Amino acid sequence: MLWKWYDATVTAIEQLTPTTRRFCLAVNEVEIFDFKAGQFVTFDLPISQKRLQRWRSYSIASAPVGNNAFELCIARLENGAGTRYFFEEVVVGTIVRFKGADGGFVLPQHIDTDLILVCTGTGIAPFRAMIHDIFSKKIPHKKIHLIFGTRFAPDILYLSEWRELAEKHPEFSFSAALSREELAPFHHGYVHRIYTPELKNEGTTYFLCGWQAMIDEARKRLNEANIPDTQVHYELYG
């Protein structure tokens, strides 16, 4: 499928953590930008003369709400040309070109199982879109456990949002694992120690998004627990 290219204007920028920023965009040509929670868009950035070296894809970090706006959650990567552009050159009012939305990392049409969502770093972006989509549209669902891994507590993304959702919705829970810091109430170590005790091959669907090492280890553990492939969805990120 050939995707239409759009121009979008950056409407706001917010520092979320020491290395991560929220970018809010509005699509210029349309009143409603249609996408599914969990999908990504691909930007053509002015960072190279070669077309494919200019393209960078980022998951949409907000739920579709029937307007032309969406958000990105971008971490500054060392030697990353795309993130250098966003962090050093993009300001409110900058116009960026993108195509999409695209991708099949989305929720099932009918959520008839518990959901365990495991992520590291900015891999939390598609899950934020999915979770807010569920609650804003009152989509029928069961238990949702979001598990986030990072190095230090200041790097936990959207913590106040997760705490607020957990207070309003008892079926939603949030856990964070800190690999380089011991700080209550968070777990010390990696995300695997949190979800492994919950593994069951019936009644649960697993979504994984993040760094390669996390994805590989999680898939290995799910396989060893005889979790069917049909109950596991994953996307590499960052």
Secondary structure as UniProt FT lines:
FT   STRAND          5..17
FT   TURN            18..19
FT   STRAND          20..27
FT   TURN            37..38
FT   STRAND          40..44
FT   HELIX           51..54
FT   STRAND          55..60
FT   STRAND          69..75
FT   TURN            78..79
FT   HELIX           81..88
FT   TURN            92..93
FT   STRAND          95..102
FT   STRAND          114..120
FT   HELIX           121..124
FT   HELIX           125..136
FT   TURN            137..138
FT   STRAND          144..150
FT   HELIX           153..155
FT   TURN            157..158
FT   HELIX           159..168
FT   TURN            170..171
FT   STRAND          172..178
FT   TURN            184..185
FT   STRAND          187..188
FT   HELIX           192..195
FT   HELIX           196..198
FT   STRAND          204..210
FT   HELIX           212..224
FT   TURN            225..226
FT   HELIX           229..231
FT   STRAND          232..236
//
